[in-house]
């Protein structure tokens, strides 16, 4: 049974492409010392992506930060998992998520989140989100296929210090300096050369199962 998100609250209420950006409050020089890092950690089908920004100007104290994650079709973020976590109220999806779809049937997704901005002598934030690899079609040539994850876009707003994701469209956002970082995630794929063996074993097991049921019925 497919587990598809149906809650209307998971439909994002804004589009950053149509959001006015603030200009003039900060200059490029204010972010000369800023440092961003994007990482993918973990092994197997369950991993984690991490985004951090440090040495941001201390004058961002009281501002809000927004992260826009682009999720390719080869992976997915489990909304049920997020609903059960402390991030439940700070993360929203752009559309419904079917966690059981194979990669060739899935669509790319956009995920928006509101990390906590910490400020002292400078400001910084960190956020990590778990993701999972989708199953891909088997191949006759390659044992693995690659899913490319790009570092997310990040924005800040100082006219909406205390917000939630249902009110983001009311804020004026400015893009943080972007240093695009790409992480390649290798996804194992089945081998088409195994198809004859899998077919034979499947038929054999099915036959044995049917014969066992028939024998048990005859004995009774």
PAZAPA-4460 file (N, C-alpha, C; in steps of 0.05 Angstrom, whole numbers, plus 32768, in hexadecimal, padded with zeros to 4 digits):
% residues 220
    n_x    n_y    n_z   ca_x   ca_y   ca_z    c_x    c_y    c_z   seq   type   mol
   8011   7FE8   8000   8000   8000   8000   8011   8019   8000     1      X     A
   800D   802A   7FEE   801D   8042   7FEC   8017   8054   8003     2      X     A
   802C   8060   800F   8028   8073   8024   802E   808F   8018     3      X     A
   8018   809C   8011   801B   80B6   8003   8011   80CC   8015     4      X     A
   8020   80E1   8018   8018   80F7   8028   8000   8105   801C     5      X     A
   7FEB   8109   802C   7FD3   8116   8023   7FCD   8130   8031     6      X     A
   7FDC   8136   8046   7FD6   814E   8055   7FDC   8167   8044     7      X     A
   7FC9   8179   8044   7FCD   8192   8034   7FE3   81A3   8040     8      X     A
   7FEA   819F   8059   7FFF   81AF   8066   801A   81A9   805A     9      X     A
   801D   8194   804B   8037   818D   803F   803A   819A   8024    10      X     A
   8026   81A8   801B   8029   81B6   8002   8034   81D2   8008    11      X     A
   804B   81D8   7FFE   8058   81F1   8005   8048   8209   7FFB    12      X     A
   8047   821E   800B   8035   8234   8005   8043   824B   7FF8    13      X     A
   805B   8247   7FEF   8069   825D   7FE2   807D   8252   7FCE    14      X     A
   8086   8263   7FBC   809A   825C   7FA8   80B0   8271   7FAA    15      X     A
   80C8   8268   7FB0   80DE   827C   7FB4   80E4   828C   7F9B    16      X     A
   80DF   827F   7F84   80E4   828E   7F6B   80D3   82A7   7F68    17      X     A
   80BC   82A7   7F76   80AB   82BE   7F74   80AC   82D0   7F8D    18      X     A
   80BF   82CA   7F9F   80C2   82D9   7FB7   80D6   82F0   7FB3    19      X     A
   80CE   8308   7FBC   80E0   831F   7FB9   80F7   831C   7FCC    20      X     A
   810F   8322   7FC2   8127   8321   7FD3   812E   833C   7FDD    21      X     A
   8138   833D   7FF6   8140   8356   8002   815B   835E   7FF7    22      X     A
   815F   8378   7FF1   8178   8382   7FE8   817F   839B   7FF8    23      X     A
   8199   839F   7FFC   81A1   83B7   8009   81A7   83B4   8027    24      X     A
   819B   83A0   8034   819F   839D   8051   81BB   8392   8057    25      X     A
   81C5   8380   8046   81DF   8374   8048   81EE   8376   802E    26      X     A
   8208   8377   802F   8218   8377   8017   8228   835D   8015    27      X     A
   8233   8358   7FFE   8243   8340   7FFA   825A   833E   800E    28      X     A
   8266   8356   8014   827C   8356   8027   8275   834C   8043    29      X     A
   825B   834F   804A   8252   8345   8064   8255   8327   8067    30      X     A
   8257   8319   8050   8258   82FC   8050   8273   82F1   8047    31      X     A
   8287   8301   8047   82A1   82F8   803D   82AC   82E1   804E    32      X     A
   82A6   82E1   8067   82B1   82CC   8079   829E   82B4   807B    33      X     A
   8287   82B5   806F   8273   82A0   8071   827E   8286   8065    34      X     A
   8278   8270   8072   8281   8256   8068   826A   8242   8069    35      X     A
   8265   8235   8052   824F   8222   8050   825B   8206   804B    36      X     A
   824D   81F2   8054   8256   81D6   8050   823D   81C4   804C    37      X     A
   823F   81B3   8037   8229   81A0   8032   8235   8184   8031    38      X     A
   822A   8172   8041   8234   8157   8043   821E   8143   8040    39      X     A
   8226   812B   8037   8214   8114   8037   8223   80FE   8047    40      X     A
   8216   80F3   805B   8222   80DF   806C   8211   80C6   806C    41      X     A
   821E   80B0   8076   8210   8097   8078   8215   8084   8061    42      X     A
   820C   806C   8064   820F   8057   8050   81F5   8049   804A    43      X     A
   81F4   803A   8035   81DC   802B   802E   81C6   803C   8024    44      X     A
   81AD   8034   8028   8196   8041   801D   818B   8057   8030    45      X     A
   8197   805B   8047   818D   806F   805A   81A4   8081   8062    46      X     A
   81A3   809A   805A   81B9   80AD   805E   81AF   80C8   8069    47      X     A
   81C2   80DB   806A   81BB   80F5   8076   81CA   810B   8066    48      X     A
   81BC   8121   8061   81C8   8138   8055   81C9   814E   8069    49      X     A
   81E0   815C   8069   81E5   8171   807E   81ED   818B   8070    50      X     A
   81E1   81A1   807A   81E8   81BB   8070   81EE   81CD   8087    51      X     A
   8205   81DB   8085   820D   81EE   809A   8218   8207   808F    52      X     A
   8214   821D   809D   821F   8237   8096   822B   8243   80B0    53      X     A
   8243   824C   80AE   8250   8258   80C5   825D   8273   80BE    54      X     A
   8264   8282   80D2   8271   829C   80CF   8260   82B0   80BF    55      X     A
   8246   82AE   80C3   8234   82C2   80B8   8235   82DB   80C9    56      X     A
   822E   82F2   80BE   822F   830B   80CE   821D   8309   80E7    57      X     A
   8228   8313   80FE   8219   8313   8117   8200   8324   8115    58      X     A
   81FF   8336   8102   81E7   8348   80FF   81CF   8338   80F5    59      X     A
   81D2   831F   80EF   81BB   830E   80E8   81AB   8305   8101    60      X     A
   81B5   830D   8118   81A7   8306   8131   818A   830F   812F    61      X     A
   8177   82FD   8135   815B   8304   8133   814F   82FE   8118    62      X     A
   815F   82F6   8104   8155   82F0   80EA   814D   82D2   80E8    63      X     A
   8141   82CB   80D2   8139   82AF   80CD   8147   82A5   80B4    64      X     A
   814B   828A   80B3   8159   827D   809D   8146   8269   8091    65      X     A
   8146   8267   8076   8136   8254   8067   8149   8243   8055    66      X     A
   8145   8229   8055   8155   8218   8043   8142   820B   802F    67      X     A
   814B   820B   8016   813B   81FF   8000   814C   81E7   7FF6    68      X     A
   8143   81CF   7FFC   8150   81B6   7FF4   8144   81AC   7FDA    69      X     A
   8154   81A4   7FC7   814A   8198   7FAE   814F   817A   7FB0    70      X     A
   813A   816A   7FB0   813C   814D   7FB4   8138   8140   7F99    71      X     A
   814D   8133   7F8E   814A   8125   7F74   8138   810D   7F76    72      X     A
   812F   8103   7F5F   811C   80EC   7F5E   8128   80D2   7F68    73      X     A
   8143   80D0   7F69   8150   80B8   7F71   8150   80B4   7F8F    74      X     A
   8149   80C8   7F9F   8148   80C6   7FBC   812D   80D2   7FC6    75      X     A
   8128   80CE   7FE0   8110   80DA   7FEB   8115   80E0   8009    76      X     A
   8107   80F4   8013   8107   80FA   802F   80EC   80F0   803A    77      X     A
   80EC   80E0   804F   80D3   80D4   8059   80C4   80E8   806B    78      X     A
   80AC   80F2   8061   809D   8105   8071   8093   80FA   808C    79      X     A
   808E   80E0   808C   8085   80D3   80A5   809B   80D4   80BA    80      X     A
   80B3   80D0   80B1   80CA   80D2   80C3   80CD   80EE   80CE    81      X     A
   80C9   8102   80BD   80CC   811E   80C6   80B5   8125   80D9    82      X     A
   809D   811B   80D4   8087   8121   80E5   808B   8117   8102    83      X     A
   809B   8102   8104   80A0   80F7   811F   80B8   8103   812C    84      X     A
   80C5   8117   811F   80DD   8123   812A   80D8   813F   8133    85      X     A
   80EC   814B   813F   80EA   8167   8149   80E8   817B   8132    86      X     A
   80EE   8172   8119   80EE   8183   8102   80D2   8185   80F5    87      X     A
   80BE   8178   8102   80A4   8176   80F5   8098   8191   80ED    88      X     A
   809B   81A6   80FE   808F   81C0   80F8   80A1   81D3   80E8    89      X     A
   80B9   81CA   80E2   80CC   81DB   80D4   80D3   81D1   80B8    90      X     A
   80C6   81BD   80AE   80CC   81B1   8094   80B2   81AD   8084    91      X     A
   80B2   81B5   806A   809B   81B0   8059   80A4   81A8   803E    92      X     A
   8093   8197   8031   8099   818D   8016   8089   819D   8002    93      X     A
   8093   819E   7FE9   8086   81AD   7FD4   806F   819D   7FC8    94      X     A
   806F   8183   7FCC   8059   8172   7FC1   8058   8158   7FD1    95      X     A
   8045   8147   7FC9   8041   812E   7FD6   805A   811C   7FD3    96      X     A
   805E   810A   7FE5   8075   80F8   7FE4   806C   80DB   7FE5    97      X     A
   8072   80CC   7FD1   806D   80AF   7FD1   8087   80A1   7FD6    98      X     A
   808A   8096   7FEE   80A4   808B   7FF6   80A9   8070   7FEA    99      X     A
   8095   8064   7FDD   8098   8049   7FD2   809D   8049   7FB3   100      X     A
   809D   8061   7FA7   80A2   8062   7F8A   80BF   805C   7F84   101      X     A
   80C3   804E   7F6D   80DE   804A   7F63   80E7   8064   7F56   102      X     A
   8101   8067   7F53   810D   8080   7F49   8102   8089   7F2F   103      X     A
   80FD   8077   7F1C   80F5   807F   7F01   80D7   8088   7F00   104      X     A
   80C9   8084   7F16   80AD   808D   7F17   80AB   80A6   7F28   105      X     A
   80BF   80AC   7F39   80BD   80C2   7F4C   80C4   80DD   7F3E   106      X     A
   80BB   80F2   7F4B   80C1   810D   7F42   80D4   811B   7F56   107      X     A
   80E5   812D   7F4C   80F5   813D   7F5F   80E3   814D   7F72   108      X     A
   80EE   8152   7F8A   80DE   8161   7F9E   80EE   8178   7FA8   109      X     A
   80E0   818B   7FB3   80EC   81A2   7FC1   80E4   81A1   7FDE   110      X     A
   80F7   81A5   7FF0   80F3   81A4   800C   80FC   81BF   8018   111      X     A
   80EB   81CB   8028   80F2   81E4   8036   80F4   81E0   8054   112      X     A
   8108   81EC   8060   810B   81E9   807D   8115   8203   8089   113      X     A
   8110   8205   80A3   8117   821D   80B3   812A   8215   80C9   114      X     A
   8144   8216   80C4   8158   820F   80D9   8159   8225   80EE   115      X     A
   8164   821E   8105   8168   8232   811A   8182   8241   8116   116      X     A
   8181   825B   8116   8198   826C   8112   81A4   8273   812E   117      X     A
   81BD   826C   8132   81CB   8272   814B   81DF   8288   8147   118      X     A
   81DE   829C   8158   81EF   82B4   8155   81FF   82BA   816F   119      X     A
   8218   82C1   816B   8229   82CB   8180   823A   82E0   8174   120      X     A
   8255   82DB   8173   8266   82ED   8165   8262   82EB   8147   121      X     A
   8256   82D5   813E   824D   82D1   8123   8234   82BF   8124   122      X     A
   8227   82BB   810D   820F   82AA   810C   8215   8291   80FC   123      X     A
   8206   827C   8103   820A   8263   80F5   81F0   8253   80F7   124      X     A
   81ED   823F   80E6   81D7   822C   80E8   81E0   8211   80DD   125      X     A
   81D3   81FC   80E6   81D8   81E1   80DD   81BE   81D2   80DB   126      X     A
   81BB   81C2   80C6   81A3   81B1   80C4   81AA   8197   80B5   127      X     A
   819F   8181   80BF   81A3   8167   80B2   8188   815B   80AD   128      X     A
   8185   814D   8096   816C   8140   808F   8173   8124   8084   129      X     A
   8165   8110   808F   816A   80F5   8086   815B   80F1   806C   130      X     A
   8167   80E1   805A   815A   80DA   8041   8160   80BD   803B   131      X     A
   8151   80B3   8027   8152   8096   8020   8154   8093   8002   132      X     A
   8163   807F   7FF9   8166   807A   7FDD   814E   806A   7FD2   133      X     A
   8145   8072   7FBB   812F   8063   7FAE   813B   804C   7F9E   134      X     A
   812B   8037   7F9A   8134   8021   7F89   8134   802A   7F6B   135      X     A
   8148   8021   7F5C   814B   8028   7F40   8147   8010   7F2F   136      X     A
   8142   8014   7F16   813F   7FFE   7F03   8159   7FEE   7F01   137      X     A
   8158   7FD4   7EFD   8170   7FC4   7EF9   817E   7FCC   7EE0   138      X     A
   8198   7FC6   7EDE   81A8   7FCD   7EC7   81B9   7FB6   7EBE   139      X     A
   81BE   7FB4   7EA4   81CF   7F9F   7E9A   81ED   7FA8   7E99   140      X     A
   81F2   7FC1   7E9F   820D   7FCC   7E9D   8219   7FD5   7EB7   141      X     A
   8209   7FE2   7EC7   8214   7FEF   7EDF   8208   7FE3   7EF9   142      X     A
   821A   7FE0   7F0D   8211   7FD7   7F27   8206   7FEE   7F38   143      X     A
   820D   8006   7F31   8205   801E   7F40   81FC   8034   7F2D   144      X     A
   81EA   8045   7F37   81E3   805D   7F29   81E7   8074   7F3D   145      X     A
   81EA   808C   7F33   81F0   80A3   7F45   81D8   80B5   7F47   146      X     A
   81D3   80BF   7F60   81C0   80D4   7F65   81CF   80EC   7F6E   147      X     A
   81CB   8103   7F61   81DA   811B   7F67   81CA   812D   7F7A   148      X     A
   81D7   8134   7F90   81CB   8146   7FA4   81DA   8160   7FA3   149      X     A
   81CB   8176   7F9F   81D8   8190   7F9E   81D3   819E   7FB9   150      X     A
   81E6   81AE   7FC2   81E3   81BD   7FDB   81CA   81CF   7FD8   151      X     A
   81BB   81D2   7FEE   81A2   81E1   7FEC   81A7   81FF   7FEA   152      X     A
   8192   820D   7FE1   8193   822A   7FE1   818A   8234   7FFD   153      X     A
   8197   8249   8006   8191   8254   8021   818A   8271   8020   154      X     A
   8178   8279   8031   816E   8295   8031   816B   829F   804D   155      X     A
   816B   82B9   8051   8166   82C4   806B   8152   82DC   8069   156      X     A
   8144   82E0   807E   8131   82F7   807F   8133   8303   809B   157      X     A
   8135   831E   809B   8136   832C   80B5   811D   833C   80BB   158      X     A
   8109   8339   80AA   80EF   8347   80AF   80DA   8333   80BA   159      X     A
   80E2   8319   80BC   80D0   8305   80C7   80E1   82F3   80D9   160      X     A
   80E6   82FD   80F1   80F9   82EF   8103   80ED   82D5   810D   161      X     A
   80D3   82D5   8113   80C6   82BE   811E   80B0   82B5   810B   162      X     A
   80B4   82A0   80FC   80A1   8297   80E8   809E   8279   80E8   163      X     A
   808A   8270   80DA   8088   8253   80D3   8085   8251   80B5   164      X     A
   8084   8238   80AB   8085   8234   808F   806B   823C   8081   165      X     A
   8055   8241   8090   803C   8249   8083   803C   8268   807F   166      X     A
   8050   8276   808A   8051   8293   8087   806A   829D   8079   167      X     A
   8079   828B   806D   8092   8292   8060   808E   82A6   8049   168      X     A
   8078   82A2   803B   8072   82B4   8024   806E   82D1   802C   169      X     A
   806A   82D6   8046   8066   82F2   804F   8081   8300   8054   170      X     A
   8097   82F1   8053   80B1   82FC   8059   80C1   8304   8040   171      X     A
   80D4   8316   8043   80E6   831E   802E   8100   830F   8032   172      X     A
   8109   8300   801E   8120   82EE   8021   8137   82F8   8010   173      X     A
   814F   82F4   801B   8168   82FA   800C   8179   82E0   800C   174      X     A
   8184   82DB   7FF5   8194   82C2   7FF2   81AF   82C5   8000   175      X     A
   81B7   82B0   800E   81D1   82AF   8019   81E5   82A8   8003   176      X     A
   81FF   82AF   8007   8213   82A8   7FF2   8212   828A   7FEC   177      X     A
   8211   8283   7FD3   820E   8267   7FCB   8227   825C   7FBF   178      X     A
   8231   8247   7FCA   8248   8238   7FC0   823E   821C   7FBA   179      X     A
   8236   8217   7FA1   8229   81FE   7F9A   823C   81E6   7F9E   180      X     A
   8233   81D3   7FAD   8242   81BB   7FB3   8231   81A3   7FAA   181      X     A
   823D   8190   7F9B   822F   8179   7F91   8239   8160   7F9F   182      X     A
   8227   8150   7FA9   822E   8136   7FB5   8221   8120   7FA4   183      X     A
   8232   810C   7F9C   8228   80F6   7F8D   8223   80DE   7FA0   184      X     A
   820B   80D3   7F9E   8204   80BC   7FAE   8200   80A4   7F9C   185      X     A
   8210   808F   7FA0   820E   8077   7F90   81F7   8065   7F9A   186      X     A
   81E6   805D   7F87   81CF   804C   7F8E   81D2   8031   7F80   187      X     A
   81D2   801B   7F8F   81D5   8001   7F83   81BD   7FFA   7F72   188      X     A
   81C2   7FED   7F5B   81AC   7FE5   7F49   81AE   7FC7   7F45   189      X     A
   8197   7FBB   7F3F   8197   7F9E   7F3A   81A3   7F99   7F1E   190      X     A
   81AC   7F80   7F1A   81B8   7F78   7F01   81A4   7F68   7EF0   191      X     A
   81A1   7F71   7ED7   818F   7F62   7EC5   8199   7F46   7EBF   192      X     A
   81B3   7F42   7EC2   81BE   7F27   7EBD   81B3   7F13   7ED1   193      X     A
   81A8   7F1C   7EE7   819D   7F09   7EFB   8180   7F02   7EF5   194      X     A
   8174   7F0F   7EE1   8158   7F0A   7EDC   8151   7EED   7ED7   195      X     A
   8160   7EDD   7EC6   8159   7EC1   7EC2   8159   7EB1   7EDC   196      X     A
   816D   7EB6   7EED   816F   7EA7   7F06   8158   7EAE   7F19   197      X     A
   8152   7EC9   7F1B   813D   7ED2   7F2C   8122   7EC6   7F22   198      X     A
   811E   7EC5   7F08   8105   7EBA   7EFD   8102   7E9D   7F04   199      X     A
   8117   7E8E   7F00   8117   7E71   7F05   8111   7E6C   7F23   200      X     A
   811F   7E7A   7F34   811C   7E76   7F51   80FF   7E7E   7F5A   201      X     A
   80F5   7E94   7F4E   80DA   7E9C   7F55   80C5   7E87   7F4D   202      X     A
   80C8   7E7D   7F35   80B5   7E68   7F2C   80B7   7E4F   7F3D   203      X     A
   80D0   7E48   7F44   80D4   7E30   7F54   80C8   7E33   7F70   204      X     A
   80CC   7E4A   7F7C   80C0   7E4E   7F97   80A2   7E4F   7F95   205      X     A
   8097   7E5B   7F80   807A   7E5C   7F7D   806F   7E40   7F7A   206      X     A
   807C   7E2F   7F6A   8073   7E14   7F65   8074   7E04   7F7F   207      X     A
   808A   7E07   7F8E   808C   7DF8   7FA8   8076   7E01   7FBB   208      X     A
   8071   7E1B   7FBC   805C   7E25   7FCD   8040   7E1A   7FC6   209      X     A
   803A   7E1A   7FAC   8020   7E0F   7FA3   801E   7DF1   7FA9   210      X     A
   8034   7DE3   7FA4   8034   7DC6   7FA9   8030   7DC0   7FC7   211      X     A
   803D   7DD1   7FD8   803A   7DCD   7FF5   801E   7DD1   7FFE   212      X     A
   8011   7DE6   7FF4   7FF5   7DEB   7FFB   7FE3   7DD5   7FF2   213      X     A
   7FE8   7DCC   7FD9   7FD7   7DB6   7FCE   7FDB   7D9C   7FDE   214      X     A
   7FF3   7D96   7FE6   7FF8   7D7E   7FF6   7FEC   7D80   8011   215      X     A
   7FED   7D98   801E   7FE2   7D9B   8038   7FC3   7D98   8036   216      X     A
   7FB7   7DA2   8021   7F9A   7DA0   801E   7F92   7D83   801A   217      X     A
   7FA2   7D74   800A   7F9C   7D58   8005   7F9E   7D48   801E   218      X     A
   7FB1   7D4D   802F   7FB5   7D3E   8048   7F9D   7D42   805B   219      X     A
   7F93   7D5B   805C   7F7C   7D61   806D   7F63   7D53   8062   220      X     A
***
